[in-house]
């Protein structure tokens, strides 16, 4: 593992983590509805979940992501779960209390567990392990590097998107505009599944 490998893997990680997808859509909606501080647990959970999964897959030599039946199950379970999350976001109650609190935000555990069925993550993991996993010596150094790089990129991305959501939330002064925003976020979450459905 050298500087060129680290730079290439980091560039790939930020390109994948920074683009719109389930994680970023969810934290954007959460930022708008709950604020930055209350969105932190789910964002950190997403980063931890990505780090754990890519470490495990890279340590196993990528055999998990190359098994077609496993890929098929993950794909359809992920699609079903993300459609449920989209419904949850679209139908979220938007009544604002005196403290500005709107329903319970997603938790650290929910953010981490979402990664098990996040189709975009499995595409990213497969691409990373196949492309960069064989270019360094065997052992736990590469899986650990993957965990730090991809977990860190996911955390940085989700925090940035949560900030975008917080900014948008400042313009959503009434329940109607917040409800429209939530429905748009839910639609974007559904649209993020189209590349997965097309494979």
C-alpha positions in Angstrom: 0.0 0.0 0.0 1.6 3.3 -1.1 0.6 7.0 -1.5 -0.7 6.4 -5.0 -3.0 3.6 -3.8 -4.3 5.7 -0.9 -5.0 8.7 -3.1 -6.8 6.5 -5.7 -8.9 4.7 -3.1 -9.7 8.0 -1.4 -10.8 9.6 -4.6 -13.0 6.7 -5.4 -14.5 6.7 -1.9 -15.4 10.4 -2.0 -16.8 10.2 -5.5 -19.1 7.3 -4.4 -20.0 8.6 -1.0 -20.6 12.2 -2.1 -23.1 11.5 -4.8 -26.8 11.4 -4.1 -28.0 8.1 -2.7 -29.9 6.6 0.2 -27.6 7.8 2.9 -27.3 11.4 1.6 -31.0 11.7 0.9 -31.9 10.5 4.4 -29.5 12.8 6.3 -30.6 15.8 4.1 -34.2 15.1 5.1 -33.2 14.6 8.7 -31.2 17.8 8.8 -34.2 19.8 7.5 -36.6 18.1 10.0 -34.4 17.7 13.1 -31.4 19.9 12.8 -27.7 19.1 12.6 -27.1 17.9 16.2 -30.0 15.4 16.2 -28.9 14.1 12.8 -25.3 13.4 14.0 -26.1 9.9 15.4 -27.5 8.5 12.1 -24.6 10.1 10.1 -22.0 8.6 12.5 -23.9 5.3 12.3 -23.8 5.3 8.5 -20.0 5.9 8.5 -19.5 3.1 11.1 -21.7 0.7 9.1 -19.8 1.4 5.9 -16.4 0.9 7.7 -17.5 -2.4 9.2 -18.9 -3.8 6.0 -16.0 -2.9 3.7 -13.5 -4.2 6.3 -15.4 -7.5 6.5 -15.7 -7.9 2.7 -12.1 -6.9 2.0 -10.8 -9.2 4.8 -12.8 -12.1 3.2 -11.3 -11.5 -0.1 -14.4 -10.1 -1.9 -16.1 -13.5 -2.1 -19.2 -12.1 -0.5 -19.9 -9.6 -3.3 -19.0 -12.0 -6.1 -21.6 -14.6 -5.1 -24.6 -13.9 -7.4 -27.3 -15.3 -5.0 -26.0 -13.1 -2.2 -26.0 -10.1 -4.5 -29.6 -10.8 -5.6 -30.9 -11.2 -2.0 -29.1 -8.0 -0.9 -30.5 -6.1 -3.9 -34.2 -6.9 -3.4 -34.1 -6.7 0.4 -32.4 -3.4 0.0 -34.9 -2.1 -2.5 -37.8 -3.1 -0.3 -36.3 -1.5 2.8 -35.5 1.7 1.0 -39.0 1.9 -0.4 -40.3 1.6 3.2 -37.9 4.4 4.3 -39.1 6.6 1.4 -42.7 6.0 2.6 -41.6 6.9 6.1 -40.0 10.2 5.0 -42.9 11.1 2.7 -45.5 10.6 5.4 -43.5 12.0 8.3 -45.7 14.2 10.6 -44.6 17.8 10.3 -46.3 19.4 13.2 -43.8 21.7 14.9 -43.7 21.9 18.6 -42.5 24.9 20.6 -39.0 23.6 20.6 -38.9 22.9 16.8 -38.9 19.2 17.4 -40.5 17.1 14.6 -40.8 13.3 15.2 -38.0 11.0 16.2 -34.9 11.2 14.0 -33.1 8.1 12.8 -30.6 6.6 15.3 -27.0 5.5 15.2 -28.1 1.8 15.0 -30.6 2.5 12.2 -27.9 4.3 10.2 -25.4 1.5 10.7 -27.9 -1.3 9.9 -29.2 0.5 6.8 -25.8 -0.2 5.3 -26.5 -4.0 5.3 -29.3 -3.4 2.7 -28.0 -0.2 1.0 -27.6 -1.3 -2.7 -25.4 1.7 -3.5 -23.0 0.6 -0.7 -22.7 -2.9 -2.1 -21.9 -1.5 -5.6 -19.2 0.7 -4.0 -17.8 -2.1 -1.9 -17.6 -4.5 -4.9 -15.9 -1.8 -7.0 -13.4 -0.9 -4.3 -12.4 -4.5 -3.4 -12.1 -5.6 -7.0 -10.3 -2.5 -8.2 -8.0 -1.7 -5.2 -8.1 -4.8 -3.0 -5.5 -6.8 -5.1 -3.0 -4.0 -5.5 -1.5 -4.3 -2.0 -0.1 -7.0 0.2 -2.5 -9.4 1.9 -3.3 -9.2 5.5 -5.5 -6.8 7.5 -3.7 -3.6 6.4 -5.8 -3.2 3.3 -9.2 -4.0 5.0 -8.3 -1.5 7.8 -7.3 1.1 5.2 -10.6 0.6 3.4 -12.5 0.9 6.6 -10.8 4.2 7.5 -11.0 5.7 4.0 -14.6 4.7 3.1 -16.0 5.1 6.6 -14.4 8.6 6.8 -15.6 9.5 3.3 -19.2 8.4 4.2 -19.1 10.4 7.5 -17.8 13.5 5.8 -20.4 13.2 3.0 -23.3 12.6 5.3 -22.4 15.6 7.5 -22.1 17.8 4.4 -25.5 16.7 3.2 -27.0 17.1 6.7 -25.8 20.7 6.6 -27.5 21.2 3.2 -30.7 19.8 4.8 -30.3 22.2 7.8 -29.9 25.1 5.3 -33.0 24.1 3.4 -34.9 23.7 6.7 -34.4 27.3 7.5 -36.5 28.2 4.4 -39.2 25.8 5.3 -41.1 27.9 7.7 -44.4 26.1 7.7 -45.8 22.6 7.7 -46.9 22.6 4.1 -43.4 23.5 2.7 -41.8 20.9 5.0 -44.2 18.3 3.8 -43.4 19.1 0.2 -39.7 18.9 1.0 -40.1 15.5 2.6 -42.0 14.2 -0.4 -39.3 15.4 -2.7 -36.6 13.7 -0.6 -38.7 10.5 -0.6 -39.0 10.7 -4.4 -35.2 11.2 -4.7 -34.6 8.2 -2.5 -36.8 6.1 -4.8 -35.1 7.5 -7.9 -31.7 6.5 -6.4 -32.8 2.9 -6.7 -33.2 3.1 -10.5 -29.6 2.2 -11.3 -29.8 -0.8 -9.0 -33.1 -1.9 -10.7 -31.5 -1.5 -14.1 -28.6 -3.9 -13.5 
